[in-house]
Amino acid sequence: MAEGTIKKLTDKGFGFISSPSGNDVFFHMSAVEGVRYEDLREGQKVTYNEGRGPKGPRAENVRPA
């Protein structure tokens, strides 16, 4: 699992995680586990698995760290 920080959340149910490598990783609210999407906050540390989406890297199994 990778660790990162939530960089941006939208009211449309997706966001971006800033990874240690400096790249932003997209995630959708359906990838969040253990908490509700609404409970996440920008700047919060999370763990995730990095997968591939149609437009590039995509976070899966996103959980608060």
N, CA, C and O atoms as a DFTB+ gen file, in Angstrom:
260 C
 N C O
     1  1       0.841      -1.193       0.000
     2  2       0.000       0.000       0.000
     3  2       0.876       1.242       0.000
     4  3       1.930       1.290       0.633
     5  1       0.414       2.221      -0.713
     6  2       1.104       3.504      -0.760
     7  2       0.456       4.456       0.248
     8  3      -0.691       4.259       0.649
     9  1       1.189       5.472       0.646
    10  2       0.664       6.503       1.527
    11  2       0.692       7.831       0.804
    12  3       1.571       8.077      -0.022
    13  1      -0.259       8.682       1.108
    14  2      -0.306       9.995       0.496
    15  2      -1.184      10.920       1.311
    16  3      -1.668      10.559       2.384
    17  1      -1.381      12.118       0.786
    18  2      -2.185      13.142       1.439
    19  2      -3.266      13.596       0.476
    20  3      -3.004      13.828      -0.704
    21  1      -4.486      13.720       0.988
    22  2      -5.567      14.202       0.136
    23  2      -5.276      15.649      -0.242
    24  3      -5.136      16.519       0.619
    25  1      -5.189      15.883      -1.529
    26  2      -4.869      17.217      -2.037
    27  2      -6.150      18.008      -2.324
    28  3      -6.238      19.196      -2.015
    29  1      -7.138      17.336      -2.917
    30  2      -8.370      18.027      -3.299
    31  2      -9.538      17.062      -3.244
    32  3      -9.420      15.901      -3.633
    33  1     -10.672      17.557      -2.755
    34  2     -11.930      16.821      -2.759
    35  2     -12.967      17.674      -3.472
    36  3     -12.948      18.900      -3.358
    37  1     -13.865      17.039      -4.204
    38  2     -14.922      17.778      -4.888
    39  2     -16.278      17.352      -4.361
    40  3     -16.409      16.308      -3.722
    41  1     -17.280      18.164      -4.632
    42  2     -18.635      17.803      -4.235
    43  2     -19.272      16.828      -5.226
    44  3     -20.423      16.427      -5.054
    45  1     -18.529      16.452      -6.253
    46  2     -19.015      15.486      -7.248
    47  2     -18.580      14.058      -6.931
    48  3     -18.868      13.139      -7.698
    49  1     -17.881      13.862      -5.796
    50  2     -17.542      12.514      -5.369
    51  2     -16.206      11.984      -5.835
    52  3     -16.005      10.770      -5.884
    53  1     -15.285      12.872      -6.179
    54  2     -13.939      12.420      -6.504
    55  2     -12.915      13.386      -5.931
    56  3     -13.246      14.489      -5.497
    57  1     -11.670      12.946      -5.940
    58  2     -10.609      13.780      -5.409
    59  2      -9.258      13.350      -5.933
    60  3      -9.153      12.480      -6.798
    61  1      -8.227      13.973      -5.396
    62  2      -6.859      13.674      -5.799
    63  2      -5.994      13.516      -4.558
    64  3      -6.128      14.257      -3.585
    65  1      -5.103      12.531      -4.618
    66  2      -4.159      12.267      -3.547
    67  2      -2.778      12.667      -4.032
    68  3      -2.378      12.304      -5.139
    69  1      -2.056      13.401      -3.225
    70  2      -0.675      13.763      -3.530
    71  2       0.205      12.617      -3.029
    72  3       0.253      12.339      -1.831
    73  1       0.895      11.960      -3.953
    74  2       1.734      10.814      -3.588
    75  2       3.135      11.278      -3.205
    76  3       3.515      12.406      -3.520
    77  1       3.911      10.424      -2.527
    78  2       5.283      10.793      -2.144
    79  2       6.164      11.123      -3.349
    80  3       7.119      11.889      -3.225
    81  1       5.850      10.551      -4.511
    82  2       6.648      10.825      -5.707
    83  2       6.326      12.192      -6.306
    84  3       6.996      12.638      -7.238
    85  1       5.300      12.855      -5.772
    86  2       4.932      14.178      -6.267
    87  2       3.824      14.157      -7.295
    88  3       3.334      15.214      -7.694
    89  1       3.415      12.974      -7.734
    90  2       2.328      12.866      -8.707
    91  2       0.984      12.862      -7.993
    92  3       0.870      12.380      -6.866
    93  1      -0.030      13.402      -8.655
    94  2      -1.381      13.357      -8.126
    95  2      -2.072      12.104      -8.645
    96  3      -1.947      11.750      -9.818
    97  1      -2.809      11.434      -7.748
    98  2      -3.511      10.205      -8.094
    99  2      -5.003      10.447      -7.897
   100  3      -5.431      10.846      -6.814
   101  1      -5.793      10.207      -8.936
   102  2      -7.236      10.370      -8.916
   103  2      -7.881       9.282      -8.066
   104  3      -7.385       8.155      -8.033
   105  1      -8.978       9.598      -7.378
   106  2      -9.802       8.565      -6.757
   107  2     -11.266       8.974      -6.778
   108  3     -11.598      10.159      -6.759
   109  1     -12.131       7.971      -6.818
   110  2     -13.577       8.161      -6.812
   111  2     -14.110       7.731      -5.456
   112  3     -13.500       6.894      -4.790
   113  1     -15.217       8.278      -5.046
   114  2     -15.782       7.958      -3.737
   115  2     -16.055       6.458      -3.567
   116  3     -16.083       5.967      -2.439
   117  1     -16.253       5.734      -4.656
   118  2     -16.495       4.293      -4.571
   119  2     -15.240       3.531      -4.147
   120  3     -15.332       2.361      -3.777
   121  1     -14.068       4.172      -4.195
   122  2     -12.805       3.531      -3.810
   123  2     -12.487       3.719      -2.324
   124  3     -11.501       3.169      -1.833
   125  1     -13.311       4.489      -1.603
   126  2     -13.060       4.777      -0.194
   127  2     -13.580       3.627       0.662
   128  3     -14.698       3.151       0.462
   129  1     -12.763       3.183       1.618
   130  2     -13.136       2.090       2.516
   131  2     -12.951       2.506       3.966
   132  3     -12.030       3.256       4.287
   133  1     -13.811       2.030       4.829
   134  2     -13.662       2.262       6.268
   135  2     -14.325       3.529       6.770
   136  3     -14.647       3.618       7.955
   137  1     -14.537       4.511       5.909
   138  2     -15.224       5.752       6.272
   139  2     -16.068       6.196       5.078
   140  3     -15.931       5.674       3.972
   141  1     -16.928       7.155       5.323
   142  2     -17.692       7.730       4.215
   143  2     -16.841       8.789       3.502
   144  3     -15.979       9.416       4.118
   145  1     -17.083       8.978       2.229
   146  2     -16.369      10.005       1.456
   147  2     -16.501      11.362       2.147
   148  3     -15.538      12.127       2.200
   149  1     -17.683      11.662       2.673
   150  2     -17.956      12.948       3.312
   151  2     -17.107      13.178       4.567
   152  3     -16.943      14.318       5.002
   153  1     -16.569      12.103       5.150
   154  2     -15.754      12.231       6.355
   155  2     -14.287      12.537       6.057
   156  3     -13.529      12.846       6.976
   157  1     -13.874      12.457       4.803
   158  2     -12.493      12.762       4.429
   159  2     -12.288      14.269       4.367
   160  3     -13.225      15.020       4.098
   161  1     -11.074      14.699       4.614
   162  2     -10.728      16.126       4.595
   163  2      -9.444      16.354       3.807
   164  3      -8.553      15.504       3.803
   165  1      -9.351      17.486       3.148
   166  2      -8.112      17.846       2.456
   167  2      -6.997      17.965       3.482
   168  3      -7.199      18.521       4.562
   169  1      -5.818      17.443       3.148
   170  2      -4.683      17.448       4.054
   171  2      -4.589      16.182       4.894
   172  3      -3.598      15.984       5.598
   173  1      -5.600      15.322       4.833
   174  2      -5.620      14.087       5.618
   175  2      -4.718      13.034       4.989
   176  3      -4.676      12.894       3.767
   177  1      -3.999      12.299       5.822
   178  2      -3.138      11.205       5.363
   179  2      -4.002       9.978       5.077
   180  3      -4.906       9.654       5.847
   181  1      -3.718       9.303       3.970
   182  2      -4.450       8.098       3.590
   183  2      -3.485       7.047       3.057
   184  3      -2.361       7.355       2.663
   185  1      -3.946       5.804       3.054
   186  2      -3.232       4.725       2.380
   187  2      -4.112       4.266       1.227
   188  3      -5.333       4.412       1.273
   189  1      -3.491       3.713       0.195
   190  2      -4.243       3.295      -0.985
   191  2      -3.412       2.339      -1.816
   192  3      -2.196       2.246      -1.650
   193  1      -4.079       1.635      -2.707
   194  2      -3.412       0.817      -3.721
   195  2      -3.502       1.586      -5.024
   196  3      -4.553       2.134      -5.357
   197  1      -2.414       1.627      -5.755
   198  2      -2.433       2.359      -7.026
   199  2      -2.756       1.409      -8.171
   200  3      -2.108       0.379      -8.355
   201  1      -3.771       1.783      -8.929
   202  2      -4.167       1.015     -10.097
   203  2      -4.120       1.904     -11.326
   204  3      -3.603       3.020     -11.275
   205  1      -4.652       1.417     -12.411
   206  2      -4.677       2.189     -13.651
   207  2      -6.124       2.471     -14.041
   208  3      -6.957       1.566     -14.085
   209  1      -6.402       3.716     -14.319
   210  2      -7.707       4.121     -14.814
   211  2      -7.595       4.490     -16.276
   212  3      -6.499       4.440     -16.836
   213  1      -8.684       4.856     -16.906
   214  2      -8.659       5.208     -18.331
   215  2      -7.800       6.434     -18.648
   216  3      -7.351       6.602     -19.782
   217  1      -7.572       7.288     -17.649
   218  2      -6.802       8.517     -17.896
   219  2      -5.498       8.568     -17.117
   220  3      -4.869       9.623     -17.044
   221  1      -5.073       7.438     -16.526
   222  2      -3.820       7.424     -15.787
   223  2      -3.958       6.732     -14.451
   224  3      -4.871       5.929     -14.259
   225  1      -3.050       7.037     -13.511
   226  2      -3.079       6.383     -12.203
   227  2      -4.398       6.643     -11.472
   228  3      -4.971       7.730     -11.551
   229  1      -4.856       5.624     -10.766
   230  2      -6.100       5.730     -10.019
   231  2      -5.932       5.027      -8.682
   232  3      -5.427       3.905      -8.629
   233  1      -6.351       5.678      -7.602
   234  2      -6.248       5.083      -6.268
   235  2      -7.448       4.178      -6.012
   236  3      -8.587       4.508      -6.343
   237  1      -7.156       3.025      -5.411
   238  2      -8.182       2.064      -5.021
   239  2      -7.979       1.742      -3.549
   240  3      -6.880       1.917      -3.021
   241  1      -9.016       1.278      -2.888
   242  2      -8.937       0.897      -1.467
   243  2      -8.389       2.041      -0.611
   244  3      -7.489       1.829       0.202
   245  1      -8.914       3.226      -0.784
   246  2      -8.462       4.412      -0.046
   247  2      -8.985       4.335       1.389
   248  3     -10.184       4.184       1.621
   249  1      -8.048       4.442       2.357
   250  2      -8.393       4.387       3.785
   251  2      -7.618       5.450       4.539
   252  3      -6.481       5.760       4.184
   253  1      -8.226       6.018       5.587
   254  2      -7.477       6.956       6.423
   255  2      -6.273       6.260       7.043
   256  3      -6.358       5.093       7.425
   257  1      -5.164       6.962       7.143
   258  2      -3.941       6.363       7.723
   259  2      -3.988       6.427       9.230
   260  3      -3.056       5.976       9.896
